[in-house]
Amino acid sequence: MRYMLLIYTNEADRPEWGSAEGDAEAKGYDEFHGEVTGLGVFQSGEPLLRVSEAKSVRVRDGRAHVTDGPAVETAEQLGGYYLLNCKDLDQALELATKIPGASFGTIEVRPVLEVS
């Protein structure tokens, strides 16, 4: 079964890339990628740019409305994802604990609805 692991963190709390903490986080993501690839469960995954780069689109009464920023204002922002094909929810949850962002954010684990 496929699971989307959504990585939510507070951008203000994230280590800066290029700092010792940021380099340690990047190494952790490299290690996680190696593990899920080695297990054969990795399907895709990407980091996202900061929410200041986001746009939200809503269509109301046939008209598109585009606004700056994320769709919802929250303390944590969606920063990236992994799509994994796990044997079951337990494996997906176990792997979610190994994502570096889990140590200072939240990993949402959602089953993917398989549409034929």
N, C-alpha and C positions, 0 to 999 in steps of 0.2 A: 504494500500500500504506500502511496506517496503522501508525504507530509511536507507542508511549508513551515519552515522555522523562521519566524519574523523576529528580527533583532531590534528591540527598542531600547534606546539609551537617551539620557539627557545630554544634548550636544555640549552644554556648558561644562559638564562633568567629565567629558572624554579627554583622554590625554592628547596632546598635540602630536601630530605626525612629525617625526624627526627627533623628538625628545626621547630620553631613555625609557620613559613609561610607554610612549607611543611605539617605539621600536619593540618593546617587550610584547605589547598587544599584537602588533603585526606578526611577530614570530609565533604567538599563540594561534593566530588565524592560519598561518602557514601549516602549523602542526595539525590543527583540526582538519584542514583541507586534505592533508596527507592521510589522516586516519579514515575519513569518510570515503576518500578515493580508494584506499587500500581495502576497505570493507566492501567496495562495489556498490555503495548506496548513493553516491553523489550523482545528481543529475544536473544541477546548475546552482549558481550562487553568485551574488554580486553585492558590493557595497554601493550605497547611494550617496550622492552629493548632499550637502547640508540643506535643511528645509528652506533656507533663504533662496535656493534655486528652484523651489517647487512652485507649481501652478495648480490650481484646482478648477475643474470644469463642472458646471451644473447646467442642465437644460431644463428650463421652465417655460411652459406655454410655447414650446417650439423655438425658444431663443436661447442661445448659448451665453452663459455668463462665466467669464474667466477672472479669477482672483489670484493674487499673489499668496504664496504660502500653502501649508498643508490643509487638508480638508477639515481637520479638527485640531484645535489648540489643546495640547496636553503637556504634562511635565516631561514625558519621554517622547522621542520622535523615532519614526521608522528609519533605521540607518542601513539596513541591508537584509538579505535573506539567504536561505539555503533551501533548495528543493531536494529532498532525499527520498529514495525508494526503500523504505525500511520493512523488515519482516512484520513488525507490529508497533503499536503505540508505545510499548515499554522501551523498545530500542530507540524510537524517536525521542522520547523523553530523556533517556540516558545520554544520548548524543547532545541534546540541547544543553545539558549541564556542562558540557565541555567547550561550548562556544565562549570565547573570552568576554564578550559583552554581558554574559550572564552574571559576571562578578560585580558589575556596577549598573546593570539595567535589567531588562526583562526579555525573555525569549518566549514568544507565543508560538505554540505548536498546534497547527491546524491540519486536519486530514483534507486531502484534495478530493473533491467529488469527481469521480471518473465518469466522463460523459462519452458514450460510445458513438 
